[in-house]
Amino acid sequence: MAIETYVLGGGCFWCLDAVYRDVKGVIDVISGYAGGETPHPTYEQVCAGMTGHAEVVAVSFDDEIVPADVILDIFFTLHDPTQLNRQGNDIGTQYRSIMLYRNAEQRQKFEEALARAQTWWPQPIVTRVEPITEFFEAEQYHQNFFAKNPNQGYCLAVSVPKVNKVRAAFAKFVR
C-alpha cells in the first residue's frame, strides 16, 4: 500500500469532502484551512475572508487502488477551476481553486494535472499551485458534513450535483 495525501481547495470543502469519500481507495478526507497567514483560524474567521486561508481538504488515498491522476482529474471535474476566488455563489478568496504541494513530486503531478485539465476547459484555469506551510483541521461539525446533513439545503443544491457528476465520470472508481 502506497498512501499519498493531497491538499486541495475548490470552493466549499463540504463538496470536496462528499465527492472524495465516495471514491474507492480514499482512506481519509479531512476538511480544513490552508494557504493563509492566521494561525488556528475558525470557520467564522475564514468565511470573513480575513485570514488568507482557503477551505481545503486533505485527501489520503492508496494509489494502488486509485491512481493519483484520477484523484487530480476528479478535482478538476468537481469544481470550475476557471472561476477566480469563487465557486458559484460562494465568493471570496477562501473559495479559491488551489493545490498545495508538500514536495517537488507533488508539485510536478499537480502542474501536469492542471495542464491536462486545461484541455477540457475552454477558459483559462486559475488554479494556484503553491507550497503548503500549515494545514489547520476544521471544526468537527465540518467533517463528513454531507453524510451527516444530506437534506441540508446547500448539500441538496450544490453538493449533490457535484457528487453525481463525479459518479458518472469516474464510475469505476466509485464505492
OpenMM code with the backbone's topology and positions (N, CA, C; nanometers):
from openmm import Vec3, app, unit

residues = "MET ALA ILE GLU THR TYR VAL LEU GLY GLY GLY CYS PHE TRP CYS LEU ASP ALA VAL TYR ARG ASP VAL LYS GLY VAL ILE ASP VAL ILE SER GLY TYR ALA GLY GLY GLU THR PRO HIS PRO THR TYR GLU GLN VAL CYS ALA GLY MET THR GLY HIS ALA GLU VAL VAL ALA VAL SER PHE ASP ASP GLU ILE VAL PRO ALA ASP VAL ILE LEU ASP ILE PHE PHE THR LEU HIS ASP PRO THR GLN LEU ASN ARG GLN GLY ASN ASP ILE GLY THR GLN TYR ARG SER ILE MET LEU TYR ARG ASN ALA GLU GLN ARG GLN LYS PHE GLU GLU ALA LEU ALA ARG ALA GLN THR TRP TRP PRO GLN PRO ILE VAL THR ARG VAL GLU PRO ILE THR GLU PHE PHE GLU ALA GLU GLN TYR HIS GLN ASN PHE PHE ALA LYS ASN PRO ASN GLN GLY TYR CYS LEU ALA VAL SER VAL PRO LYS VAL ASN LYS VAL ARG ALA ALA PHE ALA LYS PHE VAL ARG".split()
positions = [
    Vec3(0.0845, -0.1178, 0.0000),
    Vec3(0.0000, 0.0000, 0.0000),
    Vec3(0.0891, 0.1241, 0.0000),
    Vec3(0.0593, 0.2162, -0.0921),
    Vec3(0.1336, 0.3411, -0.1028),
    Vec3(0.0365, 0.4560, -0.0763),
    Vec3(0.0423, 0.5112, 0.0434),
    Vec3(-0.0508, 0.6181, 0.0832),
    Vec3(0.0076, 0.7537, 0.0462),
    Vec3(-0.0772, 0.8368, -0.0121),
    Vec3(-0.0409, 0.9727, -0.0503),
    Vec3(-0.1500, 1.0647, 0.0032),
    Vec3(-0.1136, 1.1875, 0.0377),
    Vec3(-0.2120, 1.2861, 0.0816),
    Vec3(-0.1944, 1.4127, -0.0007),
    Vec3(-0.3050, 1.4570, -0.0601),
    Vec3(-0.3075, 1.5815, -0.1362),
    Vec3(-0.3970, 1.6808, -0.0631),
    Vec3(-0.3550, 1.8069, -0.0607),
    Vec3(-0.4355, 1.9139, -0.0027),
    Vec3(-0.4875, 1.9995, -0.1186),
    Vec3(-0.6206, 1.9997, -0.1321),
    Vec3(-0.6861, 2.0613, -0.2471),
    Vec3(-0.8010, 2.1507, -0.2029),
    Vec3(-0.8167, 2.2627, -0.2696),
    Vec3(-0.9278, 2.3525, -0.2425),
    Vec3(-0.9963, 2.3926, -0.3713),
    Vec3(-1.1280, 2.3802, -0.3738),
    Vec3(-1.2045, 2.4167, -0.4924),
    Vec3(-1.3448, 2.4568, -0.4529),
    Vec3(-1.3575, 2.5632, -0.3774),
    Vec3(-1.4877, 2.6053, -0.3272),
    Vec3(-1.5094, 2.5533, -0.1869),
    Vec3(-1.6329, 2.5360, -0.1503),
    Vec3(-1.6682, 2.4887, -0.0167),
    Vec3(-1.6131, 2.3483, 0.0064),
    Vec3(-1.5529, 2.3268, 0.1218),
    Vec3(-1.4928, 2.1954, 0.1478),
    Vec3(-1.5956, 2.0858, 0.1664),
    Vec3(-1.7208, 2.1195, 0.1917),
    Vec3(-1.8241, 2.0161, 0.2060),
    Vec3(-1.8385, 1.9355, 0.0775),
    Vec3(-1.8301, 2.0041, -0.0372),
    Vec3(-1.8454, 1.9349, -0.1661),
    Vec3(-1.7270, 1.8426, -0.1941),
    Vec3(-1.6065, 1.8918, -0.1732),
    Vec3(-1.4888, 1.8085, -0.1968),
    Vec3(-1.4909, 1.6872, -0.1053),
    Vec3(-1.5257, 1.7087, 0.0203),
    Vec3(-1.5348, 1.6005, 0.1182),
    Vec3(-1.6346, 1.4951, 0.0703),
    Vec3(-1.7524, 1.5390, 0.0275),
    Vec3(-1.8579, 1.4467, -0.0160),
    Vec3(-1.8132, 1.3639, -0.1353),
    Vec3(-1.7488, 1.4276, -0.2316),
    Vec3(-1.7049, 1.3578, -0.3525),
    Vec3(-1.5950, 1.2569, -0.3201),
    Vec3(-1.4918, 1.2992, -0.2508),
    Vec3(-1.3774, 1.2103, -0.2278),
    Vec3(-1.4097, 1.0936, -0.1348),
    Vec3(-1.5008, 1.1108, -0.0426),
    Vec3(-1.5384, 0.9987, 0.0452),
    Vec3(-1.6073, 0.8862, -0.0323),
    Vec3(-1.6516, 0.9165, -0.1517),
    Vec3(-1.7233, 0.8213, -0.2368),
    Vec3(-1.6282, 0.7438, -0.3300),
    Vec3(-1.4977, 0.7724, -0.3238),
    Vec3(-1.4010, 0.7152, -0.4170),
    Vec3(-1.3283, 0.5955, -0.3541),
    Vec3(-1.3266, 0.4842, -0.4269),
    Vec3(-1.2521, 0.3658, -0.3831),
    Vec3(-1.1054, 0.4033, -0.3656),
    Vec3(-1.0446, 0.3536, -0.2605),
    Vec3(-0.9034, 0.3805, -0.2366),
    Vec3(-0.8774, 0.5032, -0.1520),
    Vec3(-0.9784, 0.5891, -0.1346),
    Vec3(-0.9617, 0.7046, -0.0459),
    Vec3(-0.9766, 0.6544, 0.0966),
    Vec3(-0.8755, 0.6787, 0.1769),
    Vec3(-0.8689, 0.6292, 0.3138),
    Vec3(-0.9253, 0.7299, 0.4130),
    Vec3(-0.9018, 0.8586, 0.3860),
    Vec3(-0.9489, 0.9618, 0.4775),
    Vec3(-0.9619, 1.0937, 0.4032),
    Vec3(-1.0547, 1.1749, 0.4483),
    Vec3(-1.0720, 1.3112, 0.3988),
    Vec3(-1.0893, 1.3991, 0.5222),
    Vec3(-1.0067, 1.5003, 0.5331),
    Vec3(-1.0150, 1.5929, 0.6459),
    Vec3(-1.0363, 1.7333, 0.5910),
    Vec3(-1.1453, 1.7956, 0.6298),
    Vec3(-1.1713, 1.9342, 0.5910),
    Vec3(-1.0872, 2.0262, 0.6779),
    Vec3(-1.0351, 2.1312, 0.6151),
    Vec3(-0.9514, 2.2225, 0.6915),
    Vec3(-0.9277, 2.3536, 0.6193),
    Vec3(-0.8277, 2.4255, 0.6696),
    Vec3(-0.7924, 2.5577, 0.6182),
    Vec3(-0.6425, 2.5597, 0.5925),
    Vec3(-0.6037, 2.6204, 0.4800),
    Vec3(-0.4611, 2.6301, 0.4476),
    Vec3(-0.4396, 2.7420, 0.3471),
    Vec3(-0.3152, 2.7812, 0.3338),
    Vec3(-0.2779, 2.8812, 0.2347),
    Vec3(-0.2828, 3.0242, 0.2837),
    Vec3(-0.3071, 3.0430, 0.4131),
    Vec3(-0.3171, 3.1786, 0.4667),
    Vec3(-0.2145, 3.2078, 0.5735),
    Vec3(-0.2397, 3.3139, 0.6470),
    Vec3(-0.1435, 3.3605, 0.7478),
    Vec3(-0.1893, 3.3399, 0.8917),
    Vec3(-0.3178, 3.3373, 0.9164),
    Vec3(-0.3698, 3.3324, 1.0531),
    Vec3(-0.3533, 3.1934, 1.1132),
    Vec3(-0.2855, 3.1827, 1.2279),
    Vec3(-0.2727, 3.0507, 1.2909),
    Vec3(-0.4046, 3.0069, 1.3557),
    Vec3(-0.4370, 2.8804, 1.3410),
    Vec3(-0.5552, 2.8187, 1.4032),
    Vec3(-0.6835, 2.8996, 1.3804),
    Vec3(-0.7155, 2.9253, 1.2528),
    Vec3(-0.8352, 3.0055, 1.2249),
    Vec3(-0.9634, 2.9281, 1.2546),
    Vec3(-1.0688, 3.0034, 1.2789),
    Vec3(-1.2012, 2.9441, 1.2953),
    Vec3(-1.2752, 2.9557, 1.1617),
    Vec3(-1.3819, 2.8800, 1.1497),
    Vec3(-1.4652, 2.8858, 1.0299),
    Vec3(-1.5152, 3.0284, 1.0070),
    Vec3(-1.5587, 3.0940, 1.1124),
    Vec3(-1.6115, 3.2296, 1.1004),
    Vec3(-1.5044, 3.3253, 1.0489),
    Vec3(-1.3805, 3.3106, 1.0973),
    Vec3(-1.2714, 3.3962, 1.0507),
    Vec3(-1.2406, 3.3712, 0.9035),
    Vec3(-1.2376, 3.2441, 0.8640),
    Vec3(-1.2084, 3.2100, 0.7242),
    Vec3(-1.3200, 3.2625, 0.6343),
    Vec3(-1.4466, 3.2422, 0.6756),
    Vec3(-1.5605, 3.2897, 0.5962),
    Vec3(-1.5611, 3.4411, 0.5803),
    Vec3(-1.5071, 3.5121, 0.6768),
    Vec3(-1.5000, 3.6575, 0.6690),
    Vec3(-1.3936, 3.7032, 0.5686),
    Vec3(-1.3091, 3.6105, 0.5224),
    Vec3(-1.2095, 3.6425, 0.4213),
    Vec3(-1.0892, 3.7187, 0.4717),
    Vec3(-1.0655, 3.7157, 0.6028),
    Vec3(-0.9578, 3.7965, 0.6600),
    Vec3(-0.8329, 3.7164, 0.6973),
    Vec3(-0.8339, 3.5852, 0.6770),
    Vec3(-0.7215, 3.5018, 0.7213),
    Vec3(-0.6248, 3.4659, 0.6090),
    Vec3(-0.6684, 3.4814, 0.4847),
    Vec3(-0.5887, 3.4389, 0.3711),
    Vec3(-0.6026, 3.2901, 0.3412),
    Vec3(-0.6682, 3.2158, 0.4305),
    Vec3(-0.6832, 3.0717, 0.4117),
    Vec3(-0.7938, 3.0392, 0.3123),
    Vec3(-0.7785, 2.9231, 0.2490),
    Vec3(-0.8837, 2.8663, 0.1641),
    Vec3(-0.9435, 2.7481, 0.2376),
    Vec3(-1.0688, 2.7201, 0.2093),
    Vec3(-1.1296, 2.5960, 0.2565),
    Vec3(-1.0715, 2.4848, 0.1691),
    Vec3(-1.0129, 2.3844, 0.2330),
    Vec3(-0.9451, 2.2765, 0.1613),
    Vec3(-0.9808, 2.1421, 0.2235),
    Vec3(-0.9431, 2.0356, 0.1540),
    Vec3(-0.9489, 1.9020, 0.2110),
    Vec3(-0.8128, 1.8373, 0.1956),
    Vec3(-0.7767, 1.7575, 0.2948),
    Vec3(-0.6588, 1.6714, 0.2860),
    Vec3(-0.7128, 1.5333, 0.2512),
    Vec3(-0.6846, 1.4892, 0.1294),
    Vec3(-0.7352, 1.3615, 0.0786),
    Vec3(-0.6219, 1.2594, 0.0851),
    Vec3(-0.6391, 1.1578, 0.1690),
    Vec3(-0.5401, 1.0497, 0.1782),
    Vec3(-0.5949, 0.9302, 0.1020),
    Vec3(-0.5104, 0.8735, 0.0152),
    Vec3(-0.5563, 0.7652, -0.0708),
    Vec3(-0.4450, 0.6641, -0.0957),
    Vec3(-0.4864, 0.5442, -0.1315),
    Vec3(-0.3951, 0.4365, -0.1675),
    Vec3(-0.3821, 0.4387, -0.3193),
    Vec3(-0.2660, 0.4809, -0.3689),
    Vec3(-0.2531, 0.4955, -0.5140),
    Vec3(-0.2411, 0.3625, -0.5884),
    Vec3(-0.2432, 0.2524, -0.5150),
    Vec3(-0.2511, 0.1225, -0.5803),
    Vec3(-0.3972, 0.0870, -0.6122),
    Vec3(-0.4907, 0.1553, -0.5479),
    Vec3(-0.6339, 0.1341, -0.5729),
    Vec3(-0.6887, 0.2437, -0.6635),
    Vec3(-0.6538, 0.3668, -0.6345),
    Vec3(-0.6962, 0.4808, -0.7161),
    Vec3(-0.5710, 0.5623, -0.7502),
    Vec3(-0.5357, 0.5681, -0.8786),
    Vec3(-0.4153, 0.6417, -0.9183),
    Vec3(-0.4237, 0.7905, -0.8837),
    Vec3(-0.3091, 0.8490, -0.8565),
    Vec3(-0.3021, 0.9915, -0.8251),
    Vec3(-0.3647, 1.0756, -0.9352),
    Vec3(-0.3436, 1.0375, -1.0612),
    Vec3(-0.4017, 1.1143, -1.1711),
    Vec3(-0.5538, 1.1175, -1.1634),
    Vec3(-0.6151, 1.0094, -1.1166),
    Vec3(-0.7610, 1.0059, -1.1036),
    Vec3(-0.8054, 1.1016, -0.9929),
    Vec3(-0.7355, 1.0996, -0.8808),
    Vec3(-0.7682, 1.1931, -0.7714),
    Vec3(-0.7641, 1.3368, -0.8234),
    Vec3(-0.6631, 1.3681, -0.9029),
    Vec3(-0.6481, 1.5046, -0.9535),
    Vec3(-0.7476, 1.5356, -1.0648),
    Vec3(-0.7772, 1.4388, -1.1505),
    Vec3(-0.8780, 1.4616, -1.2548),
    Vec3(-1.0163, 1.4815, -1.1926),
    Vec3(-1.0444, 1.4097, -1.0846),
    Vec3(-1.1694, 1.4316, -1.0116),
    Vec3(-1.1756, 1.5761, -0.9606),
    Vec3(-1.0651, 1.6236, -0.9063),
    Vec3(-1.0580, 1.7609, -0.8555),
    Vec3(-1.0974, 1.8610, -0.9642),
    Vec3(-1.0431, 1.8432, -1.0852),
    Vec3(-1.0719, 1.9375, -1.1930),
    Vec3(-1.2072, 1.9145, -1.2584),
    Vec3(-1.2740, 1.8055, -1.2215),
    Vec3(-1.4089, 1.7771, -1.2711),
    Vec3(-1.5147, 1.8299, -1.1752),
    Vec3(-1.4881, 1.8231, -1.0449),
    Vec3(-1.5919, 1.8547, -0.9472),
    Vec3(-1.6112, 2.0033, -0.9217),
    Vec3(-1.5162, 2.0856, -0.9634),
    Vec3(-1.5355, 2.2297, -0.9473),
    Vec3(-1.4947, 2.3002, -1.0763),
    Vec3(-1.5269, 2.4271, -1.0857),
    Vec3(-1.4911, 2.5052, -1.2041),
    Vec3(-1.3617, 2.5809, -1.1744),
    Vec3(-1.2485, 2.5300, -1.2259),
    Vec3(-1.1198, 2.5921, -1.1955),
    Vec3(-1.0930, 2.7202, -1.2738),
    Vec3(-1.1917, 2.7662, -1.3509),
    Vec3(-1.1743, 2.8904, -1.4263),
    Vec3(-1.2340, 3.0106, -1.3531),
    Vec3(-1.2991, 2.9859, -1.2399),
    Vec3(-1.3582, 3.0955, -1.1627),
    Vec3(-1.2575, 3.1443, -1.0585),
    Vec3(-1.2252, 3.2706, -1.0642),
    Vec3(-1.1278, 3.3284, -0.9719),
    Vec3(-1.1940, 3.3630, -0.8387),
    Vec3(-1.1415, 3.3054, -0.7320),
    Vec3(-1.1862, 3.3357, -0.5956),
    Vec3(-1.3361, 3.3171, -0.5750),
    Vec3(-1.3886, 3.2088, -0.6313),
    Vec3(-1.5301, 3.1789, -0.6136),
    Vec3(-1.5615, 3.0424, -0.6707),
    Vec3(-1.6767, 2.9905, -0.6288),
    Vec3(-1.7415, 2.8759, -0.6908),
    Vec3(-1.8898, 2.9059, -0.6831),
    Vec3(-1.9485, 2.9385, -0.7958),
    Vec3(-2.0902, 2.9728, -0.7974),
    Vec3(-2.1178, 3.0923, -0.7080),
    Vec3(-2.2104, 3.0736, -0.6135),
    Vec3(-2.2475, 3.1827, -0.5223),
    Vec3(-2.1543, 3.1963, -0.4028),
    Vec3(-2.0581, 3.1033, -0.3883),
    Vec3(-1.9574, 3.1141, -0.2815),
    Vec3(-1.8454, 3.2041, -0.3341),
    Vec3(-1.8389, 3.3252, -0.2810),
    Vec3(-1.7466, 3.4254, -0.3336),
    Vec3(-1.6476, 3.4676, -0.2262),
    Vec3(-1.5203, 3.4757, -0.2638),
    Vec3(-1.4140, 3.5193, -0.1749),
    Vec3(-1.2906, 3.4322, -0.1929),
    Vec3(-1.1775, 3.4823, -0.1485),
    Vec3(-1.0515, 3.4082, -0.1644),
    Vec3(-1.0529, 3.2757, -0.0896),
    Vec3(-1.1388, 3.2624, 0.0121),
    Vec3(-1.1476, 3.1370, 0.0863),
    Vec3(-1.2028, 3.0236, 0.0001),
    Vec3(-1.2619, 3.0586, -0.1157),
    Vec3(-1.3183, 2.9579, -0.2073),
    Vec3(-1.2332, 2.9414, -0.3333),
    Vec3(-1.1106, 2.9928, -0.3302),
    Vec3(-1.0259, 2.9847, -0.4487),
    Vec3(-0.9883, 2.8406, -0.4820),
    Vec3(-0.9539, 2.8209, -0.6068),
    Vec3(-0.9067, 2.6908, -0.6536),
    Vec3(-0.7561, 2.6852, -0.6267),
    Vec3(-0.7160, 2.5859, -0.5463),
    Vec3(-0.5760, 2.5805, -0.5044),
    Vec3(-0.5326, 2.4362, -0.4807),
    Vec3(-0.4079, 2.4092, -0.5141),
    Vec3(-0.3453, 2.2789, -0.4896),
    Vec3(-0.2183, 2.3080, -0.4103),
    Vec3(-0.2083, 2.2516, -0.2926),
    Vec3(-0.0965, 2.2807, -0.2037),
    Vec3(-0.0050, 2.1585, -0.1943),
    Vec3(0.1163, 2.1732, -0.2450),
    Vec3(0.2077, 2.0591, -0.2523),
    Vec3(0.3035, 2.0542, -0.1335),
    Vec3(0.3435, 1.9289, -0.1011),
    Vec3(0.4361, 1.9037, 0.0094),
    Vec3(0.5801, 1.8839, -0.0376),
    Vec3(0.5972, 1.8500, -0.1665),
    Vec3(0.7313, 1.8216, -0.2176),
    Vec3(0.7319, 1.8420, -0.3692),
    Vec3(0.8509, 1.8290, -0.4290),
    Vec3(0.8661, 1.8529, -0.5732),
    Vec3(0.7857, 1.7533, -0.6560),
    Vec3(0.7731, 1.6314, -0.6108),
    Vec3(0.6965, 1.5309, -0.6843),
    Vec3(0.5487, 1.5698, -0.6902),
    Vec3(0.4927, 1.6130, -0.5773),
    Vec3(0.3528, 1.6575, -0.5785),
    Vec3(0.3362, 1.7790, -0.6688),
    Vec3(0.4291, 1.8710, -0.6601),
    Vec3(0.4187, 1.9912, -0.7438),
    Vec3(0.4138, 1.9526, -0.8919),
    Vec3(0.4995, 1.8609, -0.9312),
    Vec3(0.5022, 1.8175, -1.0706),
    Vec3(0.3705, 1.7506, -1.1101),
    Vec3(0.3181, 1.6619, -1.0244),
    Vec3(0.1897, 1.5949, -1.0527),
    Vec3(0.0768, 1.6975, -1.0636),
    Vec3(0.0764, 1.7958, -0.9746),
    Vec3(-0.0271, 1.8989, -0.9764),
    Vec3(-0.0198, 1.9814, -1.1057),
    Vec3(0.1010, 2.0205, -1.1445),
    Vec3(0.1165, 2.1002, -1.2660),
    Vec3(0.0781, 2.0200, -1.3899),
    Vec3(0.1110, 1.8913, -1.3923),
    Vec3(0.0719, 1.8044, -1.5044),
    Vec3(-0.0807, 1.7904, -1.5105),
    Vec3(-0.1444, 1.7743, -1.3952),
    Vec3(-0.2902, 1.7616, -1.3911),
    Vec3(-0.3564, 1.8905, -1.4375),
    Vec3(-0.3020, 2.0033, -1.3967),
    Vec3(-0.3557, 2.1320, -1.4386),
    Vec3(-0.3453, 2.1465, -1.5900),
    Vec3(-0.2320, 2.1106, -1.6476),
    Vec3(-0.2140, 2.1192, -1.7929),
    Vec3(-0.3112, 2.0251, -1.8650),
    Vec3(-0.3288, 1.9060, -1.8106),
    Vec3(-0.4230, 1.8093, -1.8692),
    Vec3(-0.5657, 1.8657, -1.8646),
    Vec3(-0.6034, 1.9217, -1.7504),
    Vec3(-0.7379, 1.9761, -1.7337),
    Vec3(-0.7619, 2.0963, -1.8240),
    Vec3(-0.6580, 2.1721, -1.8523),
    Vec3(-0.6764, 2.2905, -1.9379),
    Vec3(-0.7289, 2.2506, -2.0756),
    Vec3(-0.7020, 2.1273, -2.1177),
    Vec3(-0.7528, 2.0818, -2.2477),
    Vec3(-0.9041, 2.0570, -2.2433),
    Vec3(-0.9634, 2.0449, -2.1235),
    Vec3(-1.1079, 2.0205, -2.1095),
    Vec3(-1.1855, 2.1491, -2.0927),
    Vec3(-1.1194, 2.2528, -2.0439),
    Vec3(-1.1866, 2.3779, -2.0117),
    Vec3(-1.1558, 2.4826, -2.1180),
    Vec3(-1.2575, 2.5478, -2.1768),
    Vec3(-1.2313, 2.6472, -2.2813),
    Vec3(-1.1701, 2.7782, -2.2286),
    Vec3(-1.1982, 2.8107, -2.1025),
    Vec3(-1.1422, 2.9319, -2.0416),
    Vec3(-1.0119, 2.8966, -1.9673),
    Vec3(-0.9253, 2.9941, -1.9450),
    Vec3(-0.8013, 2.9662, -1.8719),
    Vec3(-0.8292, 2.9211, -1.7277),
    Vec3(-0.7575, 2.8221, -1.6836),
    Vec3(-0.7667, 2.7744, -1.5451),
    Vec3(-0.6894, 2.8701, -1.4553),
    Vec3(-0.7496, 2.9057, -1.3417),
    Vec3(-0.6867, 2.9991, -1.2483),
    Vec3(-0.6384, 2.9298, -1.1203),
    Vec3(-0.6423, 2.7980, -1.1182),
    Vec3(-0.5987, 2.7219, -1.0011),
    Vec3(-0.4551, 2.7567, -0.9665),
    Vec3(-0.4322, 2.7832, -0.8395),
    Vec3(-0.2970, 2.8141, -0.7925),
    Vec3(-0.2304, 2.6868, -0.7419),
    Vec3(-0.1043, 2.6713, -0.7732),
    Vec3(-0.0226, 2.5604, -0.7240),
    Vec3(0.0841, 2.6231, -0.6353),
    Vec3(0.0747, 2.5944, -0.5041),
    Vec3(0.1631, 2.6591, -0.4065),
    Vec3(0.2121, 2.5584, -0.3041),
    Vec3(0.3250, 2.5889, -0.2400),
    Vec3(0.3703, 2.5003, -0.1315),
    Vec3(0.2793, 2.5159, -0.0098),
    Vec3(0.2601, 2.4071, 0.0611),
    Vec3(0.1804, 2.4143, 0.1837),
    Vec3(0.2735, 2.4515, 0.2988),
    Vec3(0.2266, 2.5406, 0.3824),
    Vec3(0.3043, 2.5751, 0.5010),
    Vec3(0.2434, 2.5072, 0.6227),
    Vec3(0.1130, 2.5266, 0.6411),
    Vec3(0.0428, 2.4611, 0.7513),
    Vec3(-0.0977, 2.4233, 0.7077),
    Vec3(-0.1498, 2.3196, 0.7701),
    Vec3(-0.2868, 2.2754, 0.7493),
    Vec3(-0.3545, 2.2770, 0.8848),
    Vec3(-0.4681, 2.3439, 0.8923),
    Vec3(-0.5439, 2.3510, 1.0168),
    Vec3(-0.6752, 2.2766, 0.9978),
    Vec3(-0.6978, 2.1745, 1.0786),
    Vec3(-0.8202, 2.0960, 1.0690),
    Vec3(-0.9395, 2.1822, 1.1055),
    Vec3(-1.0444, 2.1725, 1.0250),
    Vec3(-1.1679, 2.2470, 1.0517),
    Vec3(-1.2400, 2.1867, 1.1713),
    Vec3(-1.3344, 2.2605, 1.2225),
    Vec3(-1.4153, 2.2172, 1.3352),
    Vec3(-1.4814, 2.0828, 1.3039),
    Vec3(-1.5070, 2.0062, 1.4076),
    Vec3(-1.5587, 1.8700, 1.3920),
    Vec3(-1.6896, 1.8652, 1.3132),
    Vec3(-1.7752, 1.9629, 1.3299),
    Vec3(-1.9035, 1.9569, 1.2602),
    Vec3(-1.8894, 1.9700, 1.1087),
    Vec3(-1.7725, 2.0108, 1.0581),
    Vec3(-1.7489, 2.0178, 0.9133),
    Vec3(-1.7017, 1.8837, 0.8552),
    Vec3(-1.6539, 1.7947, 0.9415),
    Vec3(-1.6013, 1.6674, 0.8934),
    Vec3(-1.7173, 1.5769, 0.8498),
    Vec3(-1.7072, 1.5246, 0.7268),
    Vec3(-1.8101, 1.4357, 0.6722),
    Vec3(-1.9477, 1.5034, 0.6758),
    Vec3(-1.9496, 1.6320, 0.6491),
    Vec3(-2.0700, 1.7139, 0.6626),
    Vec3(-2.1860, 1.6627, 0.5774),
    Vec3(-2.1593, 1.6297, 0.4524),
    Vec3(-2.2651, 1.5860, 0.3611),
    Vec3(-2.3353, 1.4606, 0.4120),
    Vec3(-2.2578, 1.3631, 0.4590),
    Vec3(-2.3180, 1.2383, 0.5096),
    Vec3(-2.4031, 1.2643, 0.6337),
    Vec3(-2.3625, 1.3593, 0.7155),
    Vec3(-2.4355, 1.3898, 0.8384),
    Vec3(-2.5552, 1.4826, 0.8147),
    Vec3(-2.5551, 1.5525, 0.6995),
    Vec3(-2.6595, 1.6521, 0.6711),
    Vec3(-2.7091, 1.6408, 0.5270),
    Vec3(-2.7534, 1.5233, 0.4841),
    Vec3(-2.7882, 1.5040, 0.3428),
    Vec3(-2.9068, 1.5876, 0.2959),
    Vec3(-2.9915, 1.6315, 0.3864),
    Vec3(-3.1094, 1.7101, 0.3473),
    Vec3(-3.0911, 1.8599, 0.3694),
    Vec3(-2.9713, 1.9006, 0.4074),
    Vec3(-2.9418, 2.0420, 0.4263),
    Vec3(-2.9485, 2.1099, 0.2889),
    Vec3(-3.0024, 2.2287, 0.2815),
    Vec3(-3.0258, 2.2979, 0.1554),
    Vec3(-2.9038, 2.3101, 0.0658),
    Vec3(-2.7921, 2.3525, 0.1222),
    Vec3(-2.6701, 2.3689, 0.0424),
    Vec3(-2.6265, 2.2347, -0.0151),
    Vec3(-2.6335, 2.1301, 0.0656),
    Vec3(-2.5939, 1.9968, 0.0187),
    Vec3(-2.6801, 1.9534, -0.0984),
    Vec3(-2.8108, 1.9740, -0.0879),
    Vec3(-2.9016, 1.9336, -0.1952),
    Vec3(-2.8792, 2.0152, -0.3224),
    Vec3(-2.8580, 2.1443, -0.3069),
    Vec3(-2.8455, 2.2319, -0.4226),
    Vec3(-2.7067, 2.2296, -0.4867),
    Vec3(-2.6019, 2.2151, -0.4064),
    Vec3(-2.4655, 2.2295, -0.4587),
    Vec3(-2.3871, 2.0982, -0.4554),
    Vec3(-2.3882, 2.0281, -0.3430),
    Vec3(-2.3067, 1.9072, -0.3298),
    Vec3(-2.3589, 1.7916, -0.4142),
    Vec3(-2.4896, 1.7667, -0.4113),
    Vec3(-2.5461, 1.6514, -0.4837),
    Vec3(-2.5115, 1.6560, -0.6325),
    Vec3(-2.5282, 1.7698, -0.7019),
    Vec3(-2.4907, 1.7705, -0.8438),
    Vec3(-2.3421, 1.7395, -0.8675),
    Vec3(-2.2555, 1.7855, -0.7787),
    Vec3(-2.1119, 1.7576, -0.7945),
    Vec3(-2.0830, 1.6100, -0.7704),
    Vec3(-2.1441, 1.5530, -0.6680),
    Vec3(-2.1268, 1.4100, -0.6405),
    Vec3(-2.1752, 1.3293, -0.7608),
    Vec3(-2.2916, 1.3636, -0.8134),
    Vec3(-2.3468, 1.2904, -0.9273),
    Vec3(-2.2603, 1.3042, -1.0520),
    Vec3(-2.2060, 1.4216, -1.0746),
    Vec3(-2.1183, 1.4450, -1.1895),
    Vec3(-1.9942, 1.3560, -1.1820),
    Vec3(-1.9333, 1.3491, -1.0653),
    Vec3(-1.8133, 1.2668, -1.0483),
    Vec3(-1.8483, 1.1187, -1.0564),
    Vec3(-1.9595, 1.0789, -0.9967),
    Vec3(-2.0022, 0.9382, -1.0051),
    Vec3(-2.0171, 0.8945, -1.1501),
    Vec3(-2.0743, 0.9805, -1.2329),
    Vec3(-2.0941, 0.9464, -1.3742),
    Vec3(-1.9616, 0.9416, -1.4504),
    Vec3(-1.8743, 1.0377, -1.4248),
    Vec3(-1.7482, 1.0470, -1.4993),
    Vec3(-1.6435, 0.9453, -1.4542),
    Vec3(-1.6503, 0.9019, -1.3287),
    Vec3(-1.5478, 0.8128, -1.2727),
    Vec3(-1.6123, 0.6899, -1.2096),
    Vec3(-1.7133, 0.6355, -1.2764),
    Vec3(-1.7942, 0.5263, -1.2206),
    Vec3(-1.7102, 0.4088, -1.1707),
    Vec3(-1.6052, 0.3733, -1.2401),
    Vec3(-1.5284, 0.2552, -1.1973),
    Vec3(-1.4483, 0.2798, -1.0692),
    Vec3(-1.4388, 0.4047, -1.0260),
    Vec3(-1.3663, 0.4372, -0.9031),
    Vec3(-1.4592, 0.4702, -0.7866),
    Vec3(-1.5899, 0.4615, -0.8092),
    Vec3(-1.6877, 0.4953, -0.7037),
    Vec3(-1.7180, 0.3729, -0.6211),
    Vec3(-1.7284, 0.3936, -0.4899),
    Vec3(-1.7614, 0.2831, -0.3981),
    Vec3(-1.9007, 0.2320, -0.4245),
] * unit.nanometer
topology = app.Topology()
chain = topology.addChain("A")
for resn in residues:
    res = topology.addResidue(resn, chain)
    for name in ("N", "CA", "C"):
        topology.addAtom(name, app.Element.getBySymbol(name[0]), res)
